[in-house]
Amino acid sequence: MRYLLPFLLAMVVTMAWLPVLVRLPKRWLFVDEPGGRKVHALPIPRVGGLAMAFGVCVAAALTINLQAQDRWFLAAAGVLIVFGALDDRFDLDYRVKLLGQLIAVGIVVSFGGVQIHALTFDERVALPIWLPIPLTMFFLVGVTNAINLADGLDGLAGGTTFLCLCAVALLSSVGDPGASTALALAFAGAVLGFLRFNTYPASVFMGDAGSQLLGFTIGVLSVRATQSMTSQISAALPIVLLAVPILDTLSVMTQRISEGRSPFSPDKNHIHHKLLALGFRHHEAVMVIYTIQGALFIVAYFLRYESDALILAVVGGFFAISIILLQAAARAGWSFRPIPTAVEASPSRPIQRASAARILQRISYGGLAVALLVYAAVVIAEAATLGFDLRVLALMLLTVILCSLLAARAAPVGLVEKGILFVTATLLVYLETIVIPPHALMATIGWIAIGVAAVTAAIRLRMFNDRRFELTPLDLIILFMALVVPSLLGNFSLPHGGALAIAKLVILLYGIEIIVSRSEGRGIWIRIASVSILAGLVARSLLPA
């Protein structure tokens, strides 16, 4: 709980504070105007960084036992926020921005004890006394600018930094547990709260205040995680986590210098621009980079105790392969989305596609509903060991949903009822891990139902793009639990198949979200199904095993 609470509080405060700050841009001109190399068509407020900073500060003050080095870090982060906000307002010269970065880095290096003082080869090797300070300053300034320069598409910088922060939290929990882990998770929570408004199409940008803050945070906390006295984590591991923005920054700056331009001049040569030029849509380009970042997360985990030389070789190989693939695709004229043929573009084709889409829409919705009910029936059939406390919980949920059925009948499902469905799904997954052996026939049937639910949910999300289905704070918490909590070694214990159980729960929750988002005219049937499931759980637990 000491790690989960900072995450939750920072996320909630960020989400609550953003709508307040969005009202300020028209007066204070914190607005990103369209045009030039930018891909958005309307003015967007740049206040996400301020909201995230506020969320982290509240979480840190109320839930984290801050030490002196933590206070120096937050003070340095405050310097970056000030310079970043001024840049968002007045578009500062890059030399002024660099001055702010050097001040912030100087604070944590001189007073916060953040220094790269050792590398890992066959064993830990201390660096010469003159090298740690300049090396650390170069690394932190470079990381800060790498994230800042990579912030070019909706959700891109936020999603990649979220994955990096989760990885840093994992490393900190092993090498430097305590405030570093809690701070990393607080920043991760703030980023997720911000992503609620920044996922394509974005209504808020993080601005330079946010991108510089996140880059600086990842740099500082990763150095602390790898350089603590008790840590055996390889010092070069942060370079794996930051390989994408580092590659982007180095390639862009190299190209600018080779063309005789300033390395800080704007252009459309970033990786995300190249993916767009290859035919990827906005959200598809972001998903590609998310996938790569997730793969680097896994690579970093398995290389965490390896030598820095091996890690740098892996990163170098990643750089080479990425550059070769991008250049080869561009020279060959390859496109992810081929141009439609004359047959495909004929007037009759859209009508046929629309008819097929409606049929597939109904099939996917019905298949998802049936799959969820089958899974619930499988668990109910085996739920004879329902304990007294869980039986009371099921009775309470049943009472509330019965009252809702009598009062609301066919009205769309509301927030409280959706919460009951989420809790019921969690209860079903928990019971399955306890009462059904992994290789039993009922477990196999349950997995088939989960698989059908996953496929039908994916079809709806991918093909129909229903805007009524949106990521909610509860969804974000579930995703965090699924991605991060099982990886915090030594701090949590799960029943057998815990990671798979969490995967099942995520699928069920997204399935429920899709069903609820289409509840107009179907509310009574959703409520009847909920009553049946909860009543079945209670009744089955009262029968002899």
N, C-alpha and C positions, 0 to 999 in steps of 0.2 A: 504493500500500500504506500510505502514511503516513496516509491518510484512512480506509481500510477497516479497519485494525487497531483503532483506537479504537472503532469501531462494533461490531466482532465481540466484542472483549473486554468492553465494557460490557454487551452483550446476554447473553453467556454468564455473567458474574458475577452479573448481576441474576437470571437464571433459576435459577442455583445457590443464590443466597442467599435467595430468596423462601420455599422450603419450610422453611428454618431459622427464618425470622422468623414464619412462620405458627404455629409452636408456642408463640410467646410471648403472643399476645393473651389467652388464658384467664388467664394470671397477671397481665399488665399491663393488661388490659382495653382493648387497641387494637381494639375491635370496633364495627362499625356495626350498631346494632340496627334491626330493621324497625319500620314504623309511620309514622303521619303522612303526609307528602308523599312518602315513599320508596317505590320500586317493587319492592324485593326483599322476599322473605317470610321469609328466614332470617338470623341474625346472620352478618356477613361481616367477616373481619379487615381492618384498615386499615393495612397495613404496606408497601404497594407503594412509597410514596414513600421509605421508608428503604432498601429494596432498590435502587431506582434510584439514589439518592444514593451508595450504596456502590459500585455498578457503575461510575458515572461517575468517582468518586474513584480507583478502581483503574486504570481506563483512562487517566485524565489523568496519574496519577503514573508509569505505566510506558511510555506511548506518545506523550505530547505534550510538546513543549518549551515549558513554561509560562513566560510573562513576568510582570512585576510586575502588570500589569492583570488577567491571568488569575488570579493568586493572590488578588487583592482580590475578584474576582468569585466565586471558590469560597468565600472566607471569608464574603461576604455571603449566598451560597446556604446556607451552614451555619447562619447566623442564622435564615433562613426555615425550615430543616428543624427546628431546635430549637423554634421557636414553633409550627410546624405539628404536630409530634409532641405537644407539650403540649396543643394544641387537640384532636387526635384522642383524647387520653387524658382530658382534663378538660373539654372543650367550653368553651373560653375565651370571654369577652366579646369582641364584635367590635372594641371599642376597644383591647384588648390585642393582638389580631391586627394591627390597623392600626399599632400601635406597632412591632411586629416588622418589618412591611413597610417602615416609614419608616426604621428602623435599617439594614436591608439596602440599601435604595435610597440612603440617605445614604453608605454605604460606597463603592458603586461610582461614585457621582457625585463624591464628594469626593476619593477616593484612586485609583479605577480608571479615571479619565479618560473615563467614559461620559456624554456630553452631546450634546444636539441643538443644534448651534451654527449650522446653516445649513439653508435650504430651497431647493428647486429650482423656478424658474419658467422664464423663457426661459434663464436661466443661474443658477449657484449664488449665493445671496444670504445673507450673514452676518446672524445675528440680533443685536439690541442686547445689550450685554454683561450686562444685568440679567436677560435672559429665559431663557437656556439651562438654568440650574439648576432653577428652578421648573417649567419646561415638561417637562424630563426626569423630574423626580420625579413629576409628575402622570401622565405617560404610563406610567411603570413601575409605579406603584401601581395605576393603572387596569387595565393588562394583567394584572397578578398577580391582581387580584380577578375580572376577566372570566373567566379560565380556571377559577378556584376556584368561581365561581358556576355555570358551565356543566357542571360534573362531576355529571351526574344520571342517566346510564344506563350500563350495562355497556359499556366500550370507547369511550364517546363522547369523553371528554376525552383519553384516550390516543391514539385514532386521529387526531383533529383536530390535536393537538399534534405527532404524528409527521409529518404532512404539512407543518405549519408549520416544523418543525425541518429537514426536507429542503429546503424553500424557502430557509430562512435559510442553510443550508450552501451552496446554489447561489449565493445573493447574496454570501456571504462569499468564495467561491472566485473571484468576479469582482472584488469591491471591496476585500476585506481578507483575502487568502489566508493560510493558516498556522494559528495556534492557534484562531482563531474558527471556521473550517471544521471542524477536528478536534473541537472541543468540541461544536459543533452535531451532528455525526455521532455522537459518544459519547453524547449525550443521546438522540438518535434510536434508537441501539442499545439503550439502557437501556429506553426506552419499549416497543420491540418485545419485549424480553425479558419485560417486565411484562404486555404484552397477551396473551402465551401463557396467562396465568392470569386475565385480566380480560375476555376476549371472552365474550359472552353464552352461557351463564349464568356469571357471574363467580364465582370462588372467592376472589378477593382484590380489595380496593379500594386505590386510591392514597392516599386520605385527604387532609386539608388539607396535610400535609407534601409530598405529591407534586404536587397541583394548583397550590399556590402556587409550588413550585420550578419547575415547567414554565412557568408563566406568566411568572415573573420571568426565566427563562433566555431565552425567546423575545424578551422585551422588550429585555434587555441586548444579546444577540448581534445582534438586528436593528438596533439603534442603532449598534453598532460596525460592522456591515456597510455601513450607509448613510452614516455620518458620518466615515469615515476620510479622510485627506488625499488618497488616490489613488482614492477611489470616485467614480463618476459615477452611482451608483444613486440614484433619487429618495428623498427623506427620508420621504415619506408612504407608501411601499410597504408597511411593516409593517401599516398600517391595513387594506389590502386582505387580507392574509393572516389578520388577526384580525377580519375584518368580522363573522363569525357570532357569536363570543362577545361582541364589542363591542355588536352589535345586541341580543343577548339581555340583556346587563347593562343597557343604557340603557332598553330597553322595560320590563323588569321593575321597575327602580327608579322609572321615571316613573309606572308604574301604582300602585306602593306609596305613593309620595308623594301622588299625586292622591287616594288613598283615606284619607289621613291616617295612614298607618302608617310605621314606620321603613323606610328603603330597604334595610336589611339583614335585615328580617323574612322568615322562610321562607314560601313558598306554592307553588302549582302553576301558575304563569304563565310558566314558561320555554318556550322554543321546543320542546324535546323533549316537554314535557307537552302542548302544543297539538297536536303531531303524534300523540301517543297518543290524544288526545281525538277526532282526526279518523279514527280507525280503524286507524292503523298499529300493527303489532305492535312489540314492543321492538326486535328486531333490524332491522326495516324502518325505524323512525324513525332509528336510528343510521346506516343505509345512506343515507338521504336526506341527512342532514347531512354524511356523508362525501363524497357526490357533489357537494354544494354546495362543500365545502371544496376538493375536487380541482379544480373549475371555477375557484375563486378563485386557486388555485395557478397555473393556466395564464394567467389574466388578469394576475396580478402579474408573471409572466415577460415578457409582451408589453408591459407598461406600465413596465418597470423603468427606462427612460431618459426617460419622459415627465414633464411638469411636475406638481408637487404639486397644483396647482389642478385639472387634469384628473383626477388620481387621486381626489381628494376628491369630485369630481362623480360619478365612476363609483360610488364607495362610497355616496354619497347616493342615487343611483338604485337601487342594490341594496337599501338600507334601505327606500326607499319601496315598491318592488315587493314585497318580502317581507312588509311590514306589510299592504299592500292584499290580497295573496293570502290570507294567514292570516285576516284579518278577514272577507273575503268568503266563504271556505269555512266559517267558523264560523257566520256569519249565515244562510247558505243551508242549513245543516244537512248539508253534503256529507260523505260518509264514503268512505274509501278501500276499505272492505270492506262491501259491501251485505249487508243481512239476508237469510238464505236464505228462499226461498219454500217453500210447503207441499209442493210436488213435490220440491224439493231435499232437504227434511227428512224425507221418507218413509222407513220402515224399510228398503225395498229398495235405496235409493240407496247407503248405505254399503257393502253387499255388492257392488254393481256397481262402485263406485269401487275397492274393494279388489282385485277381480279385474282391473280395467283397470290398476291400479297395478303388480300383479305382472308383467303382460305387458310394460308399459312399462319396468319395472325390468330385465327380462331383455334386452329389445331395446337399451336404452341401454348396459348392460354389454357385450353382444356387439358393438354398434356401436363402442364405445370401443376395445375390444381389437382389432377388425379395423382400425380407423383407425390405431392405433399401429403395427401390423404392416405396413400398406401404406406408411406413411411411412418406416419402417425399410428396407423393400424398395426403395423409390425411391432412397434414398441409397446403399444397397449396390450397386445396379446401376450407379452412376456413380462409385464410390469407388476407381478404379484408381490415384489419386495418393496413396494413404495412405502417409505417410512412415514412416521406420524407427522413430522414437520412438513414433508413434501405433500402429504395428503391434505394438511390444513391449507398449504399454499394453493393447491389445485382447487380446493373448495372455495377459497376466497376469489380466485380468478373466475371460477364457474359462476359464482353469485353475481359478480360485476357484469359479466358478459350476458347472463340471463336478463338482468335489469336492462341492459342496452338493447337486447333483442325485443323486449316488451315495449320499450320506449321509442327506439329509433326505427325499428323494423327495416325498411328498405333504404334508409338514408345512407349516404357514403360513410365508410368506416372512418372513425375519428382517431385522434392521436392516442387517447387512452386505450382504445380497443386495439390499436396497432401495437402499443406497448405490451398488452396482454398476450397478443400473438407472439411477440418476440420472446417474452418470458416462457411461454408454453413451448416454443421451439427449443429454447435452451434446456428446459426440463426434459424434453424428449431425448435430446442428444446425451444429456447426462445419464439418464436412465439406461439408454442403450449401451453405454460403455460399461455399466455395472452388471446388467442382467443378461445380456446376449453375448455368448462366447464368439470370438472373432471368426471362427470357421463354421459356425452353425448355419443351417439353411435360412433361418430368419434373418441373420446378418447379411447373407448374400442378397436376399430379396430387398432388404433395406438399402444396400449399396446400389442395386439396380434402380430403385426409386430415386435415390440421390443423383445418380448419373443422368436419368431422364430429366430431373429438375434442373440440373446444371446445363444440359444441352438446350432445353426449351427456354430457359432464362437467357442464355447467351444469344439465341436466335432473336428473341424480342429486343434485347438491348442493342444488338448489332444492326438489325434490319429495319426496325420500326422507330427507333430514336424518339420514344415517347417522352416529351418534356415534362410530363407529370411525374415521371420517375426521376427523382433527383437524390443525390447523396445527402443524407441527413447527419446531424451530430452523432446519433446513435450508431449509424452505419460506420462512421469514422472510428468510433470507439471499438466496434467489433473488428474492423480491419486492423487497428492497432494491436488488439489482443491477439489476433491471428498471426500477425507478422512479427511482433516484437516480443511479447511476453514469453512464448515458448523458448526463445533464444537467450533469455537472461539466465545464464547458467547458475544453478545453486540457489536461486531465489524463489522458484516456484516449482510445484510438483503437480503433475497431471495424472489422471487415471490411464490405464493401458490404452494405447492408441490415441494419446492426448492430442498430438498434432493433427491426426486425421479427423478426430472429433471436432476440432476447431474448424477444419476445412468444411466438414459437413454443416456446421452451424452457420458459417458464412453463406454457403449455398442456400440454406433454408431461409435465412434472413432476407437475402436478396429476392428469393422467390416470393416471400410474403410481401415485401415492398412492392413488387410488380403486381401481385394480385390486388393489394390494397389500392394501388394507384389507379386501377381500373374498376373501382367498386361502385361507380354510378349504376344504379339499377340492379346491382348484385349484392348489396349490403346485407340483405336478409339471409342470402345463402351462405355468405362468409360467416355471419353470426351463428347460423345453425350448425355449420361445420365446426366452429370453435366450441360451441356448447357440447356437441357430440364427442369431440376429442377429450375435453376436460371431464365430462361425465363418464366417459369410458375409462379414463385413468383412475378416477375415484372408485368406480364400481369394480374394476378389475383388482384394485388393491384390497378391497374388502372380501374378495373371494379367496378360498384356500388355494395355495400354490399347486 
